[in-house]
Amino acid sequence: MIKSMTGFGRGSAEKNGQKINAEIRAVNSRFLELKIRGISLNPQLEAMVREKVTESLQRGTIHIKLDYSSTQDLGAMKFNRQKYEKLQSVIQEIHMDYGQRLDIGDIITASDLISAPEPSELNAKILLDAVNFALNQVNEMREKEGEKIEKDLTARLKDIRDKISMIEEESKKYQNQKMTALREKISDLLSNTELDENRLIQEVAYFVEKADVTEELVRSRSHFDHLDSFFELEDPVGKRLNFLLQEIGREVNTIGAKSPMPNVTKLVVDIKAELEKIREQVQNIL
C-alpha cells in the first residue's frame, strides 16, 4: 500500500472539565522531525506524545499544535514582559527596513506574550486521545493521497515498460541487420579467399555485441518486478522505491550509451523524462 507523507488532522478529548484540542500537519521529509507547540508539556508527557506520533507517522516533518481549555479556575492571565521587551527592537527594525507595522494581535498570538497558566496536572489520557484522533485523520488522508499517487505511478511505470519492450524489439532488429550486413561486407572483401565460417561468426558477433543491451533490459525488468511487489507491502516503501528508480535510471543510461539506433535514443529520452516525474512523486511517499 502506497501512503503519502502529506496529511492533516484534528482531534479533541475532554474529561472532568479539561479539554485538549490537537492539530497535526504532516509534510514530506527524508527523516522524521517533530515540532510541538501550544501548551507546555512536562518531559514525560512530551515523550509520550512523541512516541505515539513516531509510531503512527514514521517519517516526515510533523507539526503538532496543542490547545488546552478548562472550566477549572486557572487564575489570572499572565503577561510575558521580558519577551515583550525583547520583541520591541525586532518590531522597530522591521518597520525601519521594510516600512511595515506588525499587528499587535498577530504578535501576541505568534509569540505567546499573553497566556493562561498551565494546569498543574494535565490528564495524560485526554492528551493522548486527542492526539490519537488527529493521527487517525492524518493517516486517512495519507492513504487517500497514496491511492492517487499509486494510480499515477502505475500508469507511468506501464508506459516505461512498454518502451522497454520497444527497445528490445529495436535491438533485436539491429543485431540481425548488422550481422547480415557485416557478413555480406566481409564476404565481398574476401570473395576470392576461403573463409572459416565459425571464425567469421565470432568476429561479426564481437562487433554486434558492443551494442547489445540484453543484460540491461533483463536487469530493468527485474527492478520493475520488485517495484510491483512494493505496492502490496504495508511497510513504508518510499526509500526503497527511490533506490530502485535510481537503478533503473542507470540501466537506461547504459542502454542509451551503447545503442547507436536513433529510435532507441528517442525511447531512452522519453523514459528518462518519465523517471524524473516518478521520482518527484516518490519524494512524497512514506
Secondary structure, DSSP 8 states (H G I E B T S, - for coil): ---BS-EEEEEEEEETTEEEEEEEEEE--SSEEEEEEES---HHHHHHHHHHHHHHH-SEEEEEEEEEEESS---S-EE-HHHHHHHHHHHHHHHHHH-----HHHHHHHHT-EE----SS--HHHHHHHHHHHHHHHHHHHHHHHHHHHHHHHHHHHHHHHHHHHHHHHHHHHHHHHHHHHHHHHHHHTTTS---HHHHHHHHHHHHHTT--HHHHHHHHHHHHHHHHHTT-SS--HHHHHHHHHHHHHHHHHHHHH---HHHHHHHHHHHHHHHHHHHHHTTB-
